Each structure stands twice: as C-alpha cells, then as structure tokens.
Amino acid sequence: MAGWEGLRVDLRRLLGEAPEALVVLPDPDSERRERPIRIDLAAWATDIAAELKAKYGDVVELRVGAMTFPAKQLWVNEYSRQCAEHPLSVRGSTYVLRLRCRFGPGGRRARTHW
C-alpha cells in the first residue's frame, strides 16, 4: 500500500486522463494529508475507485456517487440527517423539483426537468 506521495501522483494522472471522474479530492500539490484521505468520484467511476482502493486501502475513504466504496452504503451527510428529522409538510402545498443530471465519461448534461 502506498501513501500520500504515490496517491498525489495518481491524482495528477487522473486529473489529466479523466478529470470529470474526480468530484472531491485533496490538492495534489499540498505537502501532507491526514488520513483517511477522502475522494469523491462520479457515479460511473467504479473502475477508478477499485483501482485506488486496491492500491491505497485504508489510506483513502472513497465515495462513488452517493455510495461509499467498496461497502456500497448510502452516504448521508449531516444536512440530510437534519432534513430527515424535520420533514416538510406537504399538505396544501405545491413544490417544484428541478433536476439536473450529468452522466457518462463525457459529462453530457441531460435536459433540466420541471
């Protein structure tokens, strides 16, 4: 298992090869990182996640889309938990949900749906 020095090289490589796969990542030019190092990947980037997990093991904390990797557990942040504790009342109200989807290695955008 490699550490931060190897990971920063791989992150630079991935930024050149598949920048749309990397959603949240540490600055590869920083000197030191605390562990685990969190990296969020696009939902389609499971092969990249598998490569990073195999090489870096517990040094990295990976999320692919909304799921942890490799455990495939739905990742819920603190804000989502607060919303779940205080659900919105929908009686007599109308809500508009606007969705924007990004998918595939090319990052093509689907239409905005109303």
C-alpha positions in Angstrom: 0.0 0.0 0.0 1.3 3.4 -1.0 0.9 6.6 0.9 0.3 10.3 0.1 3.3 10.6 -2.2 2.1 7.9 -4.5 -1.6 9.0 -4.3 -0.8 12.6 -5.3 1.0 11.2 -8.4 -2.1 9.1 -9.3 -4.5 12.1 -8.6 -2.5 14.2 -11.0 -2.6 11.4 -13.6 -6.4 11.1 -13.2 -6.9 14.8 -13.4 -5.2 14.6 -16.9 -6.9 11.4 -18.0 -10.4 11.6 -16.5 -11.0 15.0 -14.8 -14.7 14.6 -14.8 -14.4 11.4 -12.7 -13.0 13.4 -9.7 -15.7 15.3 -7.9 -14.0 16.0 -4.5 -10.3 15.4 -4.0 -7.4 16.9 -2.0 -5.0 19.3 -3.6 -2.3 17.0 -5.1 0.2 19.9 -4.7 -0.2 20.0 -0.9 2.6 18.6 1.2 0.8 16.4 3.7 -2.6 14.9 4.2 -4.3 13.5 7.3 -5.7 10.0 6.9 -8.0 8.8 5.7 -7.9 10.9 2.5 -11.4 11.5 1.2 -12.0 11.3 -2.5 -15.5 11.5 -4.1 -15.9 10.1 -7.6 -18.6 10.4 -10.2 -21.2 7.6 -10.1 -19.8 5.9 -13.2 -16.2 5.8 -12.0 -16.3 2.5 -10.1 -13.3 1.2 -12.0 -11.2 4.1 -10.8 -12.5 3.6 -7.3 -11.5 -0.1 -7.4 -8.0 0.9 -8.6 -7.5 3.4 -5.9 -8.9 1.1 -3.1 -6.7 -1.8 -4.3 -3.6 0.4 -4.3 -4.2 2.6 -1.2 -6.5 0.5 1.0 -7.5 2.3 4.2 -5.4 5.4 3.3 -8.4 6.5 1.2 -12.0 7.0 2.0 -13.9 6.7 -1.3 -17.4 7.7 -2.3 -18.8 6.8 -5.8 -21.8 8.9 -6.5 -23.9 8.8 -3.3 -22.4 5.5 -2.1 -19.4 4.5 -0.1 -16.9 2.3 -1.8 -16.5 -0.6 -1.6 -19.2 -1.1 1.1 -21.9 0.4 -1.2 -23.7 2.1 1.7 -25.7 5.2 1.0 -23.7 8.1 2.2 -25.8 10.6 4.2 -24.3 13.9 5.3 -25.3 15.9 8.4 -27.6 18.2 6.5 -29.6 15.3 5.1 -30.0 13.8 8.5 -31.4 17.1 9.8 -33.9 17.2 7.0 -35.0 13.6 7.8 -35.5 14.6 11.4 -37.7 17.6 10.3 -39.7 16.5 7.3 -41.5 19.2 5.3 -45.3 19.3 5.5 -46.8 18.7 2.0 -50.5 19.2 2.8 -51.9 22.0 0.8 -48.5 23.0 -0.7 -47.1 22.7 -4.2 -43.4 22.1 -4.6 -41.4 22.3 -7.8 -38.5 20.0 -8.1 -35.8 20.9 -10.6 -33.3 18.2 -11.5 -30.1 18.4 -13.5 -28.4 15.2 -14.4 -24.8 14.6 -15.5 -23.8 11.2 -16.7 -21.2 9.3 -18.6 -17.5 9.9 -19.1 -18.2 12.8 -21.4 -20.2 14.5 -18.7 -23.0 15.1 -21.2 -25.9 17.0 -19.5 -29.4 15.9 -19.7 -32.2 18.5 -20.0 -33.4 20.2 -16.9 -36.8 18.7 -16.0 -39.5 20.7 -14.3 
